[in-house]
Amino acid sequence: MGVKNYKLNDDKIYFNGGCIQVKLFNIVAISTKIVYNKEGDHDPNGLMYVLKENENILREEVKKIHLHL
């Protein structure tokens, strides 16, 4: 049994006479190699999830790190 009648309004969801507060985030996935340890274990197809507003900053930091590997 799920909630069938709901409405998203600003930062709240109204449903069946109730209301809950929600937070909405814009998230992006950045493709990057993820290194797990000094021995070189890694995931070449790793994904890092980041807030959209921080995407460009993080992409620049990832580039710097990969230049030093």
Secondary structure as GFF3:
##gff-version 3
##sequence-region A 1 69
A	DSSP	beta_strand	6	9	.	.	.	ID=ss1
A	DSSP	beta_strand	12	15	.	.	.	ID=ss2
A	DSSP	beta_strand	18	21	.	.	.	ID=ss3
A	DSSP	beta_strand	27	35	.	.	.	ID=ss4
A	DSSP	beta_strand	42	51	.	.	.	ID=ss5
A	DSSP	three_ten_helix	52	54	.	.	.	ID=ss6
A	DSSP	alpha_helix	55	68	.	.	.	ID=ss7
###
